[in-house]
Amino acid sequence: MSGTLFTHGKFAFSSHLPAEADAVYIENGIISAIGTTQELSLQLSGKDYRQVDWDGAYVLPGLVDSHMHLSMHGMKLSMLDFSDVTSKEDMIQLIRQRAEVTPVGEWIVGLNWNENNFDPPIPPLRTELDEITTNHPIYLTRTCFHAFLGNSVAFAKAGVTSSSPDPEAGSFGRDEAGELNGWIYEEASAAFTAVQPEPDYTTKKEAIRRACQDALRLGLTASHTEDLRFLGSIETMLQIYRELHAEGLQFRTHQLIFYTHLQEAQALGLRAGDGDEWLRIGAAKLFSDGAIGGRTALLQQPYSDAPHTRGMAIHTTAQLNEITSYARSLGYPIAVHAIGDGAADLTLLTMEAHPLQGISHLPDRFIHAQVLDQQLLERMTHLPLIADIQPRFVASDFPWVMERVGAERTDYLYAWKKLIDAGVICAGGSDAPIEPLDPMLGIHAAVTRRRPYVTEPAEGYLPQERLSIAEAIHLFTVGSAQAAGEEQERGSIHVGKAADFTVIDRDITTDSESLLQTAVRMTVVNGQIAYQA
């Protein structure tokens, strides 16, 4: 067969198409023609092709998550998950149940606990974890992935005692007597991950497979991901994704390269933009700060609810410049995690000191951009960067985040609308597994600025930053394509572009709450049905 004719669809968010258009013809993964079912059927008369009936479903350009971690999302699907836990007691109960079925000596690992959902907002600390088990090391990752909890067995295996000094870019929580309380912050976690069993190749590959299949189920046709801290090497990453594609997995990825792997990239002769239609190499990824939840995001002024700290810089200015200079020499833009306004300033200073022009056609990436001010936003508009934003953070972080930063910083808090209105290109992602991968939840948060199924506040948090549904969809389509330098290839439904479609069961243009009931009927990637409900 030479191609596929998809018929009887309703094209949403494609105002450039004729109103009566309801069909597309695909050849070799590319949109060859768009029109009505009747006219395309006539044009194809006598030609051998396959026909797929969308049966009145709504067809979006293929949704793409611009910032997530496929490997860890895949691992999350098999780990102890505290995402829905709302009390310390329930968290303890889940850990106790896992301990009862875990062989003695094996690690109990879990993720996505958030003490801000507890009353009082205190997680189980080291001594309480010790009461659950002293036969297993326990290591639990906070929802932000910048703070962790461990029991005494885990601390012993990591070689950390109450007299251990804090590492340069991290710290250990302590009580008033100076004893370890179980908290582990930022790079202090390295000692704990180093002593955990290394997943074998099969485990890593299956984690990626699970994550990609889950993404397709949720209507995603591609994702931008950073997996090297889990997979261990670029060669392993390339091998896993090539094998999965050869085995029939239809999912595109744009791979950020964690900066510690740039030497390997250099040895392999890889530059940003290299690859094919299924896997492309992206920017060099690094961190400039932590997260607001654990008060490790770097602010310009102290936290309003903890005036003894401004947060934590992961790298000094000199280190940021050194990493960026090396990345530029290899042909890489940089993708910098910057949440606090202090980290934003460091990040922009680095980008300003190392111009991207002539280095790569891909933009620099400013990841998260949660706390800004007018001057920082103005500086962003003068640089070839995109803002990687995660609208779903609004649903998870409000209202407690306003206590962290204080009223004086709320004008530019998660200020997605200001970014867009200023002309900053924005791409939408989930940061899964930190947040749910479902793009409809991200779109809902961008439009409503509140949690799902909660009616208060009716206007949402900081409602001046609400986006229209069209703007929110744009984040996950055109915005993600621009972040990858692929706006000429995908992001919209045009003849000559890739045949990637997210097919849903309802019109989401009139009622934002309908996003929460939306079901994915089909995910089409490169003209092939990669998922069908």
ZAVO-134215 format. One record per residue (C-alpha): x, y, z; residue number from 0; residue in three letters. Coordinates in Angstrom, 1 decimal, padded with zeros to 4 digits. Layout:
- X;Y;Z;NUM;ALA
...
// end
This chain:
- 000.0;000.0;000.0;0;MET
- 001.3;003.5;-000.8;1;SER
- -000.4;005.5;001.9;2;GLY
- -003.2;005.9;004.5;3;THR
- -006.3;008.0;004.3;4;LEU
- -007.7;009.2;007.6;5;PHE
- -011.3;010.3;007.3;6;THR
- -014.2;012.0;009.2;7;HIS
- -012.1;013.9;011.7;8;GLY
- -012.8;017.3;013.3;9;LYS
- -009.6;019.4;013.2;10;PHE
- -009.2;021.3;016.4;11;ALA
- -006.9;024.3;016.8;12;PHE
- -006.1;024.3;013.1;13;SER
- -007.9;027.5;012.0;14;SER
- -005.7;027.7;008.8;15;HIS
- -007.6;024.7;007.4;16;LEU
- -010.8;025.0;005.4;17;PRO
- -013.8;024.6;007.8;18;ALA
- -015.1;021.6;005.8;19;GLU
- -011.8;019.7;005.8;20;ALA
- -012.1;016.4;007.7;21;ASP
- -009.5;014.1;006.1;22;ALA
- -005.8;013.8;005.6;23;VAL
- -003.8;011.5;003.2;24;TYR
- -000.4;010.3;004.5;25;ILE
- 002.5;008.9;002.5;26;GLU
- 005.8;007.9;004.1;27;ASN
- 004.9;009.5;007.4;28;GLY
- 004.2;012.9;005.8;29;ILE
- 000.9;014.7;005.3;30;ILE
- 000.5;014.6;001.5;31;SER
- -003.0;016.2;001.3;32;ALA
- -005.8;017.7;003.4;33;ILE
- -009.4;018.1;002.4;34;GLY
- -012.8;016.5;002.7;35;THR
- -013.3;012.8;002.8;36;THR
- -015.2;012.9;-000.4;37;GLN
- -012.7;014.9;-002.4;38;GLU
- -009.6;013.0;-001.2;39;LEU
- -011.4;009.7;-001.9;40;SER
- -012.0;010.9;-005.5;41;LEU
- -008.4;012.0;-005.9;42;GLN
- -007.2;008.7;-004.7;43;LEU
- -009.5;006.7;-007.0;44;SER
- -007.7;003.7;-008.4;45;GLY
- -004.8;004.0;-005.9;46;LYS
- -004.0;001.3;-003.4;47;ASP
- -004.2;002.7;000.1;48;TYR
- -005.5;002.0;003.6;49;ARG
- -008.4;003.9;005.1;50;GLN
- -008.9;004.7;008.8;51;VAL
- -012.2;006.3;010.0;52;ASP
- -011.8;008.7;012.8;53;TRP
- -015.6;008.6;013.2;54;ASP
- -016.1;012.2;014.2;55;GLY
- -013.3;012.4;016.8;56;ALA
- -011.4;015.6;017.4;57;TYR
- -007.9;015.7;015.9;58;VAL
- -005.1;017.8;017.4;59;LEU
- -001.6;018.2;016.1;60;PRO
- 000.5;015.6;017.9;61;GLY
- 001.0;016.7;021.5;62;LEU
- 004.6;016.7;022.7;63;VAL
- 005.9;016.9;026.3;64;ASP
- 008.8;019.3;026.2;65;SER
- 010.3;018.4;029.6;66;HIS
- 010.2;015.1;031.4;67;MET
- 012.3;012.1;032.3;68;HIS
- 011.1;009.0;030.5;69;LEU
- 013.4;006.6;032.4;70;SER
- 012.3;007.7;035.8;71;MET
- 008.6;007.8;034.7;72;HIS
- 009.0;004.2;033.7;73;GLY
- 010.6;003.3;037.0;74;MET
- 007.8;005.2;038.9;75;LYS
- 005.3;002.9;037.3;76;LEU
- 006.8;000.0;039.3;77;SER
- 007.9;001.9;042.5;78;MET
- 006.3;002.9;045.8;79;LEU
- 004.4;006.1;044.8;80;ASP
- 003.1;008.7;047.3;81;PHE
- 001.5;011.0;044.8;82;SER
- -002.0;010.7;046.3;83;ASP
- -000.9;010.5;050.0;84;VAL
- -002.3;013.2;052.2;85;THR
- -001.0;012.3;055.6;86;SER
- 002.2;011.1;057.3;87;LYS
- 000.3;008.2;058.8;88;GLU
- -000.8;007.0;055.3;89;ASP
- 002.7;007.4;054.1;90;MET
- 004.1;005.3;056.9;91;ILE
- 001.4;002.6;056.3;92;GLN
- 002.5;002.3;052.6;93;LEU
- 006.1;001.9;053.6;94;ILE
- 005.2;-000.7;056.3;95;ARG
- 003.2;-002.7;053.7;96;GLN
- 006.2;-002.6;051.3;97;ARG
- 008.6;-003.7;054.0;98;ALA
- 006.5;-006.7;054.8;99;GLU
- 006.9;-008.1;051.3;100;VAL
- 010.5;-006.9;050.6;101;THR
- 013.3;-009.4;051.2;102;PRO
- 015.6;-008.5;054.1;103;VAL
- 018.4;-006.3;053.0;104;GLY
- 016.8;-005.0;049.8;105;GLU
- 016.2;-001.2;049.4;106;TRP
- 012.8;000.2;049.8;107;ILE
- 012.5;003.2;047.4;108;VAL
- 009.6;005.5;046.9;109;GLY
- 008.9;008.9;045.4;110;LEU
- 006.6;011.8;045.1;111;ASN
- 005.8;012.5;048.8;112;TRP
- 004.8;016.1;049.5;113;ASN
- 004.6;017.2;053.1;114;GLU
- 002.7;020.3;052.1;115;ASN
- -000.3;018.0;051.6;116;ASN
- 000.0;016.8;055.3;117;PHE
- -001.4;018.5;058.4;118;ASP
- 000.9;019.3;060.0;119;PRO
- 003.3;019.6;057.0;120;PRO
- 005.9;017.2;058.4;121;ILE
- 006.9;013.9;056.8;122;PRO
- 008.2;010.8;058.7;123;PRO
- 011.7;011.5;059.8;124;LEU
- 014.7;009.2;060.4;125;ARG
- 013.6;007.8;063.7;126;THR
- 010.0;007.1;062.5;127;GLU
- 011.4;005.4;059.5;128;LEU
- 013.6;003.3;061.8;129;ASP
- 010.4;002.2;063.7;130;GLU
- 009.1;000.8;060.4;131;ILE
- 012.1;-001.4;059.7;132;THR
- 015.8;-001.7;060.5;133;THR
- 016.1;-004.7;058.1;134;ASN
- 015.9;-002.6;055.0;135;HIS
- 017.5;000.7;053.9;136;PRO
- 014.8;003.2;053.1;137;ILE
- 015.3;006.0;050.5;138;TYR
- 012.4;008.3;049.6;139;LEU
- 012.4;011.0;046.9;140;THR
- 010.3;014.1;047.5;141;ARG
- 008.0;015.3;044.7;142;THR
- 010.5;018.0;043.6;143;CYS
- 013.4;015.4;043.3;144;PHE
- 015.6;017.9;045.1;145;HIS
- 015.1;016.5;048.7;146;ALA
- 015.0;013.0;050.1;147;PHE
- 014.5;011.0;053.2;148;LEU
- 016.4;008.0;054.6;149;GLY
- 016.4;005.8;057.6;150;ASN
- 019.4;004.9;059.7;151;SER
- 020.2;001.8;057.6;152;VAL
- 020.4;004.0;054.5;153;ALA
- 022.6;006.5;056.2;154;PHE
- 024.9;003.7;057.4;155;ALA
- 025.2;002.2;053.9;156;LYS
- 026.0;005.7;052.5;157;ALA
- 028.7;006.2;055.1;158;GLY
- 027.1;009.3;056.5;159;VAL
- 027.2;010.0;060.2;160;THR
- 026.3;013.0;062.4;161;SER
- 029.9;014.2;062.1;162;SER
- 029.9;014.0;058.3;163;SER
- 030.4;017.5;056.6;164;PRO
- 027.8;018.8;054.1;165;ASP
- 028.9;018.4;050.5;166;PRO
- 029.6;021.6;048.5;167;GLU
- 026.2;021.6;046.7;168;ALA
- 024.0;019.8;049.2;169;GLY
- 023.3;019.2;052.9;170;SER
- 022.0;016.8;055.5;171;PHE
- 019.1;017.8;057.7;172;GLY
- 019.8;017.9;061.4;173;ARG
- 017.8;018.4;064.6;174;ASP
- 018.6;020.9;067.3;175;GLU
- 021.1;018.6;068.8;176;ALA
- 023.0;018.3;065.5;177;GLY
- 021.8;014.7;064.9;178;GLU
- 020.8;013.6;061.4;179;LEU
- 017.0;013.9;061.1;180;ASN
- 016.6;012.0;057.8;181;GLY
- 016.5;014.8;055.4;182;TRP
- 018.9;014.8;052.4;183;ILE
- 019.2;017.8;050.1;184;TYR
- 020.4;018.2;046.5;185;GLU
- 023.9;016.7;045.8;186;GLU
- 024.1;015.1;049.3;187;ALA
- 022.0;012.4;047.7;188;SER
- 024.9;011.2;045.6;189;ALA
- 026.3;009.1;048.5;190;ALA
- 023.0;007.3;048.8;191;PHE
- 022.4;006.6;045.1;192;THR
- 026.0;005.4;044.8;193;ALA
- 025.4;002.5;047.2;194;VAL
- 022.1;001.4;045.7;195;GLN
- 022.1;-001.6;043.2;196;PRO
- 022.6;-000.5;039.6;197;GLU
- 019.7;-001.5;037.4;198;PRO
- 020.7;-003.9;034.7;199;ASP
- 020.3;-003.2;031.0;200;TYR
- 017.0;-005.1;030.8;201;THR
- 015.5;-003.1;033.7;202;THR
- 016.5;000.2;032.1;203;LYS
- 015.1;-000.8;028.7;204;LYS
- 011.8;-002.0;030.1;205;GLU
- 011.5;001.3;032.1;206;ALA
- 011.8;003.2;028.9;207;ILE
- 009.4;001.0;027.1;208;ARG
- 006.8;001.3;029.9;209;ARG
- 007.2;005.1;029.8;210;ALA
- 006.8;005.5;026.1;211;CYS
- 003.8;003.2;026.0;212;GLN
- 002.2;005.2;028.8;213;ASP
- 002.9;008.5;026.9;214;ALA
- 001.3;007.1;023.8;215;LEU
- -001.8;006.1;025.8;216;ARG
- -002.1;009.7;027.0;217;LEU
- -001.9;011.1;023.5;218;GLY
- 001.7;012.1;023.4;219;LEU
- 003.5;011.6;020.2;220;THR
- 007.0;012.6;021.4;221;ALA
- 008.8;013.9;024.5;222;SER
- 011.9;015.9;025.3;223;HIS
- 013.7;013.9;028.0;224;THR
- 016.9;013.6;030.0;225;GLU
- 017.8;010.0;030.8;226;ASP
- 021.5;009.8;031.1;227;LEU
- 021.7;010.1;034.9;228;ARG
- 019.7;006.9;035.0;229;PHE
- 021.0;005.1;031.9;230;LEU
- 024.6;005.9;032.6;231;GLY
- 025.9;006.5;029.1;232;SER
- 025.0;007.9;025.7;233;ILE
- 025.8;004.6;024.0;234;GLU
- 023.4;002.8;026.3;235;THR
- 020.7;005.4;025.6;236;MET
- 021.1;005.1;021.8;237;LEU
- 021.1;001.3;021.9;238;GLN
- 017.9;001.1;024.0;239;ILE
- 015.9;003.6;021.9;240;TYR
- 017.1;002.0;018.6;241;ARG
- 016.2;-001.5;019.8;242;GLU
- 012.7;-000.3;021.0;243;LEU
- 012.0;001.3;017.6;244;HIS
- 013.2;-001.8;015.8;245;ALA
- 010.8;-003.8;018.0;246;GLU
- 007.9;-001.6;016.8;247;GLY
- 007.7;001.2;019.3;248;LEU
- 006.5;004.4;017.5;249;GLN
- 007.5;007.3;019.7;250;PHE
- 009.9;010.2;019.0;251;ARG
- 012.4;011.6;021.6;252;THR
- 014.5;014.7;021.8;253;HIS
- 017.4;013.8;024.2;254;GLN
- 019.0;016.4;026.4;255;LEU
- 022.6;015.5;027.3;256;ILE
- 023.5;015.9;031.0;257;PHE
- 026.6;018.0;031.1;258;TYR
- 028.8;015.3;032.7;259;THR
- 028.4;013.3;029.5;260;HIS
- 029.6;016.0;027.1;261;LEU
- 033.0;014.3;026.9;262;GLN
- 031.3;011.1;025.8;263;GLU
- 029.3;013.1;023.3;264;ALA
- 032.6;014.6;022.0;265;GLN
- 034.2;011.2;021.7;266;ALA
- 031.1;009.9;019.7;267;LEU
- 031.2;013.0;017.5;268;GLY
- 027.7;014.0;018.5;269;LEU
- 026.4;017.6;018.2;270;ARG
- 023.1;019.1;019.1;271;ALA
- 020.6;018.5;016.3;272;GLY
- 022.2;015.2;015.3;273;ASP
- 019.9;012.1;014.9;274;GLY
- 016.9;011.1;012.8;275;ASP
- 013.2;011.6;012.9;276;GLU
- 012.9;009.2;015.9;277;TRP
- 015.7;010.4;018.2;278;LEU
- 017.6;013.7;018.1;279;ARG
- 020.3;015.1;020.3;280;ILE
- 019.3;018.3;022.2;281;GLY
- 021.0;020.8;024.5;282;ALA
- 023.4;020.2;027.3;283;ALA
- 021.4;020.0;030.6;284;LYS
- 022.6;021.4;033.9;285;LEU
- 021.1;022.8;037.2;286;PHE
- 021.6;026.2;038.7;287;SER
- 019.4;025.6;041.8;288;ASP
- 017.0;023.3;043.5;289;GLY
- 013.3;023.5;044.2;290;ALA
- 011.0;025.8;046.2;291;ILE
- 009.3;023.0;048.1;292;GLY
- 012.6;022.1;049.9;293;GLY
- 013.7;025.7;049.9;294;ARG
- 016.7;024.9;047.8;295;THR
- 015.6;027.1;044.8;296;ALA
- 017.9;030.1;044.8;297;LEU
- 016.2;033.4;045.5;298;LEU
- 017.6;036.9;045.3;299;GLN
- 016.2;037.7;048.8;300;GLN
- 015.5;035.3;051.7;301;PRO
- 012.5;033.0;051.8;302;TYR
- 009.6;034.8;053.4;303;SER
- 008.8;031.8;055.7;304;ASP
- 012.5;031.0;056.3;305;ALA
- 014.5;034.2;056.5;306;PRO
- 017.7;032.4;057.4;307;HIS
- 018.1;031.0;053.8;308;THR
- 018.0;032.2;050.2;309;ARG
- 018.3;028.6;048.8;310;GLY
- 021.2;026.9;047.2;311;MET
- 023.3;027.5;044.0;312;ALA
- 024.3;024.2;042.5;313;ILE
- 027.2;025.7;040.7;314;HIS
- 029.3;028.8;041.2;315;THR
- 029.4;031.5;038.5;316;THR
- 032.8;030.3;037.5;317;ALA
- 031.6;026.7;037.2;318;GLN
- 028.5;027.7;035.1;319;LEU
- 030.8;029.6;032.8;320;ASN
- 033.2;026.7;032.4;321;GLU
- 030.4;024.2;031.7;322;ILE
- 028.8;026.5;029.2;323;THR
- 032.0;027.4;027.4;324;SER
- 032.8;023.7;027.0;325;TYR
- 029.2;023.0;025.7;326;ALA
- 029.5;025.8;023.2;327;ARG
- 032.8;024.5;022.0;328;SER
- 031.1;021.2;021.1;329;LEU
- 028.2;022.9;019.3;330;GLY
- 025.6;022.7;022.2;331;TYR
- 023.1;025.1;023.5;332;PRO
- 022.4;024.8;027.2;333;ILE
- 019.3;023.8;029.0;334;ALA
- 019.4;025.2;032.5;335;VAL
- 017.1;024.2;035.4;336;HIS
- 016.4;027.7;037.1;337;ALA
- 013.5;028.0;039.4;338;ILE
- 014.3;030.9;041.8;339;GLY
- 015.0;034.5;040.7;340;ASP
- 018.6;034.2;042.0;341;GLY
- 019.1;031.2;039.7;342;ALA
- 017.5;033.0;036.9;343;ALA
- 020.0;035.8;037.2;344;ASP
- 022.9;033.4;037.2;345;LEU
- 021.5;031.6;034.2;346;THR
- 021.0;034.7;032.2;347;LEU
- 024.5;036.0;033.1;348;LEU
- 025.9;032.8;031.8;349;THR
- 023.9;032.9;028.5;350;MET
- 024.8;036.6;028.0;351;GLU
- 028.5;035.9;028.5;352;ALA
- 028.5;033.0;026.0;353;HIS
- 026.4;034.1;022.9;354;PRO
- 024.7;031.2;021.1;355;LEU
- 024.8;032.8;017.6;356;GLN
- 026.8;030.6;015.2;357;GLY
- 027.0;027.7;017.6;358;ILE
- 023.7;025.9;017.0;359;SER
- 020.3;026.4;015.3;360;HIS
- 018.7;025.1;018.5;361;LEU
- 017.8;027.6;021.2;362;PRO
- 019.0;027.7;024.8;363;ASP
- 016.4;026.4;027.2;364;ARG
- 015.4;028.2;030.4;365;PHE
- 013.8;025.4;032.4;366;ILE
- 011.0;026.1;034.9;367;HIS
- 011.3;030.0;035.3;368;ALA
- 009.0;029.9;038.3;369;GLN
- 010.1;033.1;040.1;370;VAL
- 011.0;036.1;038.0;371;LEU
- 010.8;039.8;038.0;372;ASP
- 010.4;042.5;035.4;373;GLN
- 014.1;043.0;034.8;374;GLN
- 014.8;039.3;034.4;375;LEU
- 011.9;038.9;032.0;376;LEU
- 013.2;041.8;029.9;377;GLU
- 016.6;040.2;029.7;378;ARG
- 015.1;036.9;028.6;379;MET
- 013.5;038.7;025.6;380;THR
- 016.9;039.6;024.2;381;HIS
- 018.3;036.1;024.1;382;LEU
- 017.7;033.2;021.7;383;PRO
- 016.1;031.0;024.4;384;LEU
- 012.8;029.3;025.0;385;ILE
- 011.2;028.9;028.4;386;ALA
- 010.4;025.3;029.3;387;ASP
- 007.4;025.7;031.6;388;ILE
- 005.3;023.1;033.5;389;GLN
- 001.8;024.5;034.0;390;PRO
- 000.8;021.6;036.2;391;ARG
- 003.1;023.0;038.9;392;PHE
- 000.4;025.5;039.6;393;VAL
- -002.0;022.8;040.7;394;ALA
- 000.6;021.2;043.0;395;SER
- 002.4;024.3;044.5;396;ASP
- -000.4;026.7;045.3;397;PHE
- -001.3;028.1;047.8;398;PRO
- 001.8;027.2;049.9;399;TRP
- 004.3;028.6;047.4;400;VAL
- 003.0;032.1;048.1;401;MET
- 004.0;031.7;051.7;402;GLU
- 007.5;030.7;050.6;403;ARG
- 008.2;033.7;048.4;404;VAL
- 006.0;036.3;050.0;405;GLY
- 003.5;038.8;048.5;406;ALA
- 006.3;041.0;047.1;407;GLU
- 007.3;038.3;044.6;408;ARG
- 003.9;037.1;043.4;409;THR
- 003.6;039.5;040.4;410;ASP
- 006.1;037.3;038.5;411;TYR
- 005.3;033.9;040.1;412;LEU
- 004.6;031.1;037.5;413;TYR
- 004.0;034.1;035.2;414;ALA
- 003.3;032.1;032.0;415;TRP
- 001.0;034.8;030.5;416;LYS
- 003.6;037.5;031.0;417;LYS
- 006.3;035.4;029.3;418;LEU
- 004.1;034.8;026.3;419;ILE
- 002.9;038.4;026.0;420;ASP
- 006.6;039.5;026.2;421;ALA
- 007.4;037.4;023.1;422;GLY
- 009.3;034.6;024.9;423;VAL
- 008.7;031.3;023.2;424;ILE
- 007.3;028.9;025.7;425;CYS
- 007.1;025.1;025.5;426;ALA
- 004.9;023.0;027.7;427;GLY
- 005.9;019.9;029.7;428;GLY
- 005.0;017.9;032.8;429;SER
- 008.4;017.2;034.4;430;ASP
- 007.1;013.7;034.9;431;ALA
- 007.5;011.8;037.2;432;PRO
- 007.5;014.8;039.4;433;ILE
- 004.0;015.7;038.0;434;GLU
- 001.5;013.5;036.2;435;PRO
- 002.4;012.9;032.6;436;LEU
- -001.1;013.5;031.2;437;ASP
- -000.9;016.6;029.0;438;PRO
- -004.6;017.3;029.6;439;MET
- -003.8;018.0;033.3;440;LEU
- -001.1;020.4;032.2;441;GLY
- -003.4;022.2;029.8;442;ILE
- -006.2;022.3;032.5;443;HIS
- -003.7;023.9;035.0;444;ALA
- -002.6;026.5;032.4;445;ALA
- -006.2;027.5;031.7;446;VAL
- -007.7;027.4;035.2;447;THR
- -004.7;028.1;037.5;448;ARG
- -006.2;025.6;040.1;449;ARG
- -006.4;022.0;040.9;450;ARG
- -008.6;019.5;039.1;451;PRO
- -012.1;019.0;040.5;452;TYR
- -011.6;021.9;043.0;453;VAL
- -013.7;025.0;042.4;454;THR
- -011.8;027.4;044.7;455;GLU
- -010.5;029.8;044.0;456;PRO
- -013.0;030.1;041.2;457;ALA
- -010.8;032.5;039.2;458;GLU
- -007.6;030.4;040.0;459;GLY
- -004.4;031.5;041.7;460;TYR
- -002.9;034.7;040.2;461;LEU
- -005.7;034.6;037.5;462;PRO
- -004.0;037.3;035.4;463;GLN
- -001.6;034.5;034.3;464;GLU
- -004.3;032.2;033.0;465;ARG
- -003.9;031.1;029.4;466;LEU
- -006.6;030.5;026.8;467;SER
- -007.0;026.9;025.7;468;ILE
- -005.5;027.8;022.3;469;ALA
- -002.4;029.2;024.1;470;GLU
- -002.2;026.1;026.3;471;ALA
- -002.4;023.7;023.3;472;ILE
- 000.2;025.8;021.5;473;HIS
- 002.7;025.1;024.4;474;LEU
- 002.5;021.3;023.7;475;PHE
- 002.5;021.6;019.9;476;THR
- 004.2;024.5;018.2;477;VAL
- 006.1;025.5;021.4;478;GLY
- 007.6;022.1;021.8;479;SER
- 008.5;022.0;018.1;480;ALA
- 010.3;025.3;018.4;481;GLN
- 012.2;024.2;021.4;482;ALA
- 013.6;021.3;019.4;483;ALA
- 014.2;023.4;016.3;484;GLY
- 011.6;021.3;014.5;485;GLU
- 008.9;023.9;013.7;486;GLU
- 009.2;023.3;010.0;487;GLN
- 008.7;019.5;010.5;488;GLU
- 005.9;019.2;013.2;489;ARG
- 003.8;021.1;015.7;490;GLY
- 000.8;021.8;013.3;491;SER
- -001.3;020.1;010.7;492;ILE
- 000.1;021.2;007.3;493;HIS
- 000.9;019.5;004.1;494;VAL
- 004.6;018.5;004.2;495;GLY
- 004.8;018.1;007.9;496;LYS
- 005.0;014.9;009.9;497;ALA
- 001.7;013.0;010.3;498;ALA
- 001.6;013.1;014.1;499;ASP
- -001.9;013.4;015.6;500;PHE
- -003.6;013.2;019.0;501;THR
- -007.2;012.1;018.5;502;VAL
- -009.6;012.8;021.4;503;ILE
- -013.2;012.1;022.1;504;ASP
- -014.6;015.6;022.6;505;ARG
- -014.5;019.3;021.8;506;ASP
- -012.3;021.0;024.5;507;ILE
- -012.6;024.5;023.1;508;THR
- -015.6;025.6;025.0;509;THR
- -015.3;024.3;028.6;510;ASP
- -012.0;023.9;030.4;511;SER
- -013.5;021.3;032.8;512;GLU
- -014.1;019.0;029.8;513;SER
- -010.3;018.5;029.7;514;LEU
- -010.6;016.4;032.8;515;LEU
- -013.0;013.9;031.1;516;GLN
- -011.2;013.9;027.8;517;THR
- -010.2;010.4;026.5;518;ALA
- -007.6;009.7;023.9;519;VAL
- -009.1;007.6;021.1;520;ARG
- -005.9;007.3;019.0;521;MET
- -002.3;008.4;018.9;522;THR
- -000.9;008.6;015.4;523;VAL
- 002.9;008.9;014.9;524;VAL
- 004.5;009.1;011.5;525;ASN
- 001.2;008.1;009.9;526;GLY
- 001.1;004.9;012.0;527;GLN
- -001.5;004.1;014.7;528;ILE
- 000.8;003.9;017.7;529;ALA
- -002.0;003.6;020.3;530;TYR
- -005.7;003.0;019.9;531;GLN
- -008.2;002.9;022.8;532;ALA
// end
